[in-house]
Amino acid sequence: MSIDNYHEQRLNGARLIAETAAEFAQAQEITLERTEWDLGQAIIRRTNHILSLTAKGQTITGEFPDEWLADYPGRVGTEKANSLLEEMIRQLI
């Protein structure tokens, strides 16, 4: 797999994880005010990426390994990523 393909998968995974977070929040009747990866920096090769979710003036962060982003959804780490998202949303309730 080329570096460009892997990077595209990483970006797509980050987008899908953020969309899933919004869906999980909506299921709990929470509106996310802000979703941000890596403190607003570009999503590039890192060991871990930080997802920040803000709702009701409260911000929760979670660490997602790079491979979770690149493989989301449906492969390595998807279940763990979704579990982490659900925990983050519970903290916003």
Secondary structure, DSSP 8 states (H G I E B T S, - for coil): --HHHHHHHHHHHHHHHHHHHHHHHHHTT---SEEEEGGGS---S-SEEEEEEEETTEEEEEEEEHHHHHHTTTSTTHHHHHHHHHHHHHHH-
